[in-house]
Amino acid sequence: TEPKDKLPPWIPYGLRILAAQQLQYNDGSSKALDVLLDMRDRTVRTEYWNTGGMEVWKSTLDNAIVNACIRMKEWRLALHYVEELIGGLEEGVKREVLWWCRQDSVVGSIGEETRSQLRELITSAAYVELLSRQILILLQSGAIKAAETVQGDVRLHAAKVEGIVLTGALSRIHGEFALIRQVPVRQMVNDGLILFAQSDYELAAQRFRDAMELQQSVSADMNDSSRLNNTDDPSSPAFPSCWKDLDSPTIGFDADSSLTVECINNLSLCLLYSGKMRAAVHEMESLIRKDPCEHLTEGMAFNLCTLYELGSDGEECTKRKKRLQRVAKRFFLHDIGVESFRLN
């Protein structure tokens, strides 16, 4: 008999995965992880569903499980499923290459040689992303030496990505696919995180500054490419399908489209730990004045208010915190909670 919880065929299976992931935000239990592990087991035993093809969701579920494990600080389990993602890369990359070859923006322009380059490009970029996740987990668990070793592998794969000449279809895919586009930025952020873990705060801060500048350059290039190809228009044939992950997954994960917020939060921590309070406050306030919508994040607000407490008396400190809070309200930054301003 069919299971009672089998969804109708018209509901994308990806929505069920999102619903399972949401459980971890509703309560602090392991219910989300339990549900995701059960769903993963079913993708392997496809006879449970009396249909084939469920195995394509394995990588998507592994990715969701990694995120749930990190949230629960289950470091060993998270590392295990990152390895599972790495182990399933070959099949996932085949599906990803096939998906891109079917897109209107590149169809007819990918020959066998270009397809081989695309396969190598996506594989190396995927390794950079997954190994970077390993580094994050290792650093949070205190394994700094192991993280340094993995970063060496990241550099090798990043060099492969940089060594592929991007022309024609590959150039367009590079502009539309964050996994490939973010490789150099991610490598630089990894360097900063490792230096921070080694207590080299000044050098780590410089790495994060460099990463922010590189991210701005990458984002500018992407915007130029979008205007040329009209990829912001859903009716355009060059518009990449946003339903891929919900309907027909490929490698099961992607990179963040921008690492600016991560760089800002880490930079603010480096400045906080460096002990140079006035210089730190000046740099953080300068970033906020430059672009409040992009640079005033929850982490930035919390760290800046902490510096206000350390470097100002009670009345002056409160005045500066309230001024920062007014800036957040002025630019409708409602995602920054009141607690970030450390007001009693």
MODAJO-V835066 format. One record per residue. D_CENTER is the distance of its C-alpha to the mean C-alpha in Angstrom with 1 decimal. Layout:
((D_CENTER) (D_CENTER))
//
This chain:
((40.2) (36.9) (34.6) (35.0) (31.3) (30.8) (29.3) (31.1) (30.1) (29.2) (26.3) (23.0) (22.1) (18.4) (19.7) (21.2) (18.0) (16.4) (19.7) (19.6) (16.1) (17.7) (20.4) (18.4) (18.3) (22.0) (23.4) (22.7) (24.1) (22.9) (23.8) (20.3) (20.0) (23.6) (23.1) (20.1) (22.1) (25.1) (23.3) (22.1) (25.7) (26.9) (24.9) (26.7) (30.1) (30.1) (33.8) (32.9) (31.9) (34.8) (32.5) (30.6) (27.2) (25.2) (23.9) (21.3) (19.4) (19.2) (15.9) (14.3) (16.2) (15.3) (11.6) (12.7) (15.1) (12.8) (10.9) (14.5) (15.9) (13.6) (14.6) (18.2) (18.0) (19.2) (18.1) (20.4) (19.5) (15.8) (16.7) (19.1) (16.7) (14.3) (17.6) (18.4) (15.3) (16.5) (20.0) (19.3) (17.7) (21.0) (21.8) (18.3) (18.5) (22.0) (21.0) (18.2) (20.9) (23.4) (21.3) (20.8) (24.5) (25.5) (23.9) (26.5) (24.9) (25.4) (28.0) (31.1) (29.6) (28.2) (30.8) (30.8) (30.0) (27.0) (25.8) (26.0) (24.1) (21.4) (21.2) (21.0) (18.4) (16.0) (17.0) (16.4) (12.9) (12.0) (13.7) (11.8) (8.4) (10.4) (12.5) (10.0) (9.1) (12.9) (13.3) (11.5) (13.7) (16.7) (16.6) (16.5) (19.4) (21.2) (21.3) (20.9) (23.1) (21.3) (18.0) (20.0) (21.2) (17.9) (16.9) (20.1) (18.9) (15.6) (18.1) (20.2) (17.7) (16.4) (20.1) (20.6) (18.1) (19.9) (23.2) (23.0) (24.8) (23.1) (25.9) (26.6) (24.4) (21.9) (21.5) (20.9) (18.3) (16.5) (16.5) (15.3) (12.7) (9.3) (9.0) (12.2) (12.0) (9.3) (11.2) (13.5) (11.3) (9.1) (12.6) (14.0) (11.6) (12.5) (16.1) (16.0) (14.8) (17.5) (20.0) (19.3) (20.0) (23.1) (24.2) (24.3) (23.1) (24.5) (23.1) (19.6) (20.0) (21.0) (18.0) (15.7) (18.2) (18.1) (14.3) (14.7) (17.6) (16.0) (13.1) (16.0) (17.8) (15.2) (14.8) (18.6) (19.0) (16.9) (19.0) (22.1) (21.2) (20.6) (24.0) (25.8) (24.6) (24.5) (21.2) (20.8) (23.9) (23.5) (27.1) (26.4) (26.4) (23.5) (21.2) (18.5) (18.8) (16.4) (18.2) (17.3) (15.0) (17.7) (20.7) (20.4) (17.3) (17.0) (14.6) (13.0) (9.2) (7.1) (4.5) (3.3) (7.0) (7.6) (7.2) (10.7) (10.6) (9.2) (11.9) (14.4) (14.2) (14.6) (17.3) (19.1) (19.3) (20.6) (23.2) (24.1) (24.8) (26.6) (29.5) (30.2) (30.1) (31.7) (29.6) (26.4) (27.5) (28.6) (25.3) (23.2) (25.7) (25.8) (22.1) (22.6) (25.8) (24.1) (21.6) (21.6) (19.3) (16.4) (17.4) (18.9) (16.2) (17.2) (16.6) (18.5) (21.3) (21.8) (21.9) (24.2) (26.5) (26.7) (28.0) (30.4) (31.8) (32.3) (33.9) (35.9) (38.7) (38.4) (39.5) (37.6) (34.4) (34.6) (35.4) (32.3) (30.0) (31.7) (31.3) (27.6) (27.5) (29.6) (27.2) (24.4) (26.9) (28.2) (24.8) (24.1) (21.1) (21.8) (18.5) (19.9) (22.2) (25.7) (25.1) (22.7) (25.9) (27.8) (30.9) (33.6))
//
